Amino acid sequence: MEVVQVLRMNGGLGETSYANNSLVQRKVISMTKPITEEAITQVYRSVDGISNRFCIAELGCSSGPNTLAVAAELITTVHQLSRSHGRQLPEFQILLNDLPGNDFNSIFHSLLPQFRAQLDQQMGSKSAPCFVYGVPGSFYGRLFAANSLHFVHSSYSLMWLSKVPEGVEKWNKEEIYIGSKSPAPAINVYYSQFRVDFHTFLKCRSEEVVGGGAMVLTILGRKSDNAAASKECCYIWELLALSLKEMVSEGAIDEEKLHSFNIPQYMPSPAEVRRSVEEEGSFAISRLDTSEIRWADCGSSCGGKDVAKCMRSVAEPMLVEHFGETIIDELFGKYERSLTDCMSKEEMKFINVTVSLIRRG
């Protein structure tokens, strides 16, 4: 599986689109807003040249109501800071990054006009010029000019790996991700790939973020350092694996096809994030927090149907690439029933790891 080619959220505005099934991501952005505002305030007060230009990058922007939500909040915060400090409002550059398969057309056709109208309504004649650019490409490589970024934000993106870990297929035949039946070698190669990727990410951003600039990164993760296969981070994928296995037993999916499918994702603990940041060395940790949000917060019905639609909007392109389109409706019907049964017995939660970083130098 070439991750760069197949990893994307469902585009458009349909029933199974990411735009219409990303409520839980929006709530996580709202939960971490105080951390983001704290970081942007520190950058504003400490970095030279902010009064002229403020450059913000949103990494893993996807396409939907969340794409420009953080940018709008940050511009409002800088506007308030400029007014309180008696400074001129800077020009803003908003750089939206995601993989090339992302639905950038929807962003610039539908979302950008709404964003500009919102800014004009909030700031009126005091609104500063704001320039928005799309930057397709992997954030596991250089994306921006050296020393050009003042602030970087990413939410629910960095748990995605640059590739499926090498060798995982021979160890992880019973799972599609790390799960209760995953042996230690499978877990180890997943973690090793995360360490390589996150180190590369930090190294690339260290060349692009100015000294004193900041990043706030929220990663779907876990609390415990020694439980990479724990239910708190893996069960959402285990239930999908069970639905796939059921279709294997019915003859709808070839068993070898299932055994060769693995999700390119790793959900780190706070300790693992800290370890990687300290090993790379370019950034200082300002804050490192965890938070929780219920699976039920995926939609208004608080049930398995909304969670299944949320997960479909994320995973469908990968599943279609590997298994074909004909199984998708039946698969997610089974998945919805499994989720509903699980959620009727216990309250399930996603764990978020949020780290606020300051560029050294």
GIKA-V294212 format. One record per backbone hydrogen bond with DSSP energy under -1.0 kcal/mol. NH is the residue of the N-H (numbers start at 1). CO is the residue of the C=O. E is the energy in kcal/mol with one decimal. If there is no record, write none. Layout:
<<NH,CO,E> <NH,CO,E>>
//
This chain:
<<3,1,-1.0> <5,2,-1.1> <6,2,-1.5> <7,3,-2.9> <10,313,-2.9> <17,14,-1.5> <18,10,-2.8> <21,18,-1.3> <26,22,-1.7> <27,23,-2.3> <28,24,-1.9> <29,25,-2.1> <30,26,-1.9> <31,27,-2.2> <32,28,-1.9> <36,32,-2.0> <37,33,-2.8> <38,34,-2.1> <39,35,-2.1> <40,36,-2.5> <41,37,-2.0> <42,38,-1.8> <43,39,-2.2> <44,40,-2.4> <45,41,-1.8> <46,42,-1.2> <47,43,-2.3> <52,49,-1.5> <53,49,-1.5> <54,91,-2.9> <56,93,-3.1> <57,151,-2.4> <58,95,-2.8> <59,153,-2.7> <60,97,-1.6> <61,97,-2.9> <67,64,-1.5> <72,68,-2.2> <73,69,-1.8> <74,70,-2.7> <75,71,-2.4> <76,72,-1.9> <77,73,-2.2> <78,74,-2.7> <79,75,-2.4> <80,76,-2.1> <81,77,-2.3> <82,78,-2.9> <83,79,-2.0> <84,80,-2.3> <85,81,-2.0> <87,82,-2.7> <91,52,-2.2> <92,129,-2.6> <93,54,-2.4> <94,131,-3.1> <95,56,-3.0> <96,133,-3.1> <97,58,-2.9> <102,99,-2.3> <104,102,-2.1> <107,103,-1.0> <108,104,-2.1> <109,105,-2.2> <110,106,-2.5> <111,106,-1.6> <112,107,-2.8> <115,111,-2.3> <116,112,-2.6> <117,113,-2.1> <118,114,-2.2> <119,115,-2.2> <120,116,-2.4> <121,117,-2.1> <122,118,-2.1> <123,119,-2.7> <124,120,-2.1> <126,123,-2.0> <127,124,-1.5> <131,92,-3.0> <133,94,-2.8> <135,96,-3.5> <137,98,-2.2> <147,207,-1.9> <148,145,-1.0> <148,208,-1.7> <149,208,-2.7> <150,55,-2.2> <151,55,-1.8> <152,214,-2.0> <153,57,-2.8> <154,216,-2.0> <156,218,-2.5> <160,157,-1.8> <161,264,-2.7> <168,165,-1.6> <172,168,-2.1> <175,172,-1.5> <182,179,-1.7> <187,183,-1.7> <188,184,-2.8> <189,185,-2.0> <190,186,-1.7> <191,187,-2.3> <192,188,-2.6> <193,189,-2.0> <194,190,-2.1> <195,191,-2.6> <196,192,-2.2> <197,193,-2.6> <198,194,-3.2> <199,195,-2.1> <200,196,-2.2> <201,197,-2.7> <202,198,-2.6> <203,199,-2.5> <204,200,-2.5> <205,201,-2.5> <206,202,-2.0> <209,205,-2.8> <210,149,-2.6> <212,359,-2.2> <213,210,-2.5> <214,150,-2.0> <215,357,-2.2> <216,152,-2.3> <217,355,-2.5> <218,154,-2.8> <219,353,-3.1> <221,351,-3.1> <222,268,-2.0> <230,227,-1.9> <233,230,-1.2> <234,230,-1.9> <235,231,-1.4> <237,234,-1.1> <238,234,-1.9> <239,235,-2.3> <241,237,-2.4> <242,238,-2.2> <243,239,-1.6> <244,240,-2.1> <245,241,-2.6> <246,242,-2.0> <247,243,-1.5> <248,244,-1.7> <249,245,-2.4> <250,246,-1.2> <251,248,-1.4> <252,247,-2.3> <253,247,-1.1> <258,254,-1.7> <259,255,-2.5> <260,256,-1.2> <261,258,-1.8> <263,176,-3.8> <265,263,-2.0> <266,159,-2.7> <273,269,-2.0> <274,270,-2.8> <275,271,-2.5> <276,272,-2.0> <277,273,-2.3> <278,274,-2.7> <279,275,-2.2> <280,276,-2.2> <281,277,-2.5> <284,358,-2.9> <286,356,-3.3> <287,356,-1.4> <289,354,-2.8> <291,352,-1.9> <293,350,-2.0> <295,348,-2.5> <297,294,-1.5> <298,295,-2.0> <299,296,-1.0> <307,303,-1.4> <308,304,-2.7> <309,305,-2.1> <310,306,-2.3> <311,307,-2.7> <312,308,-2.3> <313,309,-2.1> <315,311,-3.0> <316,312,-2.3> <319,315,-2.2> <320,316,-3.0> <321,317,-1.9> <322,318,-1.6> <323,319,-3.3> <324,320,-1.5> <328,325,-1.2> <331,327,-2.8> <332,328,-2.5> <333,329,-1.5> <334,330,-2.2> <335,331,-2.5> <336,332,-2.1> <337,333,-1.6> <338,334,-2.1> <339,335,-2.7> <340,336,-2.6> <341,337,-2.2> <342,338,-2.4> <343,339,-2.9> <344,340,-1.3> <345,342,-1.2> <346,342,-1.5> <350,293,-3.5> <352,291,-3.0> <353,219,-2.9> <354,289,-2.9> <355,217,-2.6> <356,287,-2.9> <357,215,-3.3> <358,284,-2.6> <359,213,-3.1> <360,282,-2.6>>
//
